[in-house]
C-alpha cells in the first residue's frame, strides 16, 4: 500500500464502518424489541497498535459510537496503548478483542497513509 491509495482506502473505510453501524444497530434493536434479553455484558482489555493520541481517540470514538460497545477508559502499559471496552454481547474476551482488532485494522489502513502495520 502506498500513499497514492490512501484516499480510496479512506472512502472504503467509511462504507465499511457504515455497514458495521447498521449491523450493530439491527442487533441491538432486535434484542430490545423481542421479549427477554439476549445480552451478556462484559469488559475487554484491548491492547492497540495506535501510535499517537489522534489514532487512539478516533478508535475509541468509533468503538463508542457503535451500538453495543463503549470505551470506558485507557492506559499505557510498557509503551502499548490499551483501551477498556464494555460490550453488550460478550462471548469471551478473546472473541471481543478479535472483533475490535478488525475495526482497528480497518481504521489504521484508512488513516495511515502507508496502511496498517502487519
C-alpha positions, 0 to 999 in steps of 0.5 A: 500500500502506498500513499497514492491509495490512501484516499480510496482506502479512506472512502472504503473505510467509511462504507465499511464502518457504515455497514458495521453501524447498521449491523450493530444497530439491527442487533441491538434493536432486535434484542430490545424489541423481542421479549427477554434479553439476549445480552451478556455484558462484559469488559475487554482489555484491548491492547492497540497498535495506535501510535499517537493520541489522534489514532487512539481517540478516533478508535475509541470514538468509533468503538463508542459510537457503535451500538453495543460497545463503549470505551470506558477508559485507557492506559499505557502499559510498557509503551502499548496503548490499551483501551477498556471496552464494555460490550453488550454481547460478550462471548469471551474476551478473546472473541471481543478483542478479535472483533475490535482488532478488525475495526482497528485494522480497518481504521489504521489502513484508512488513516495511515497513509502507508496502511496498517502495520502487519 
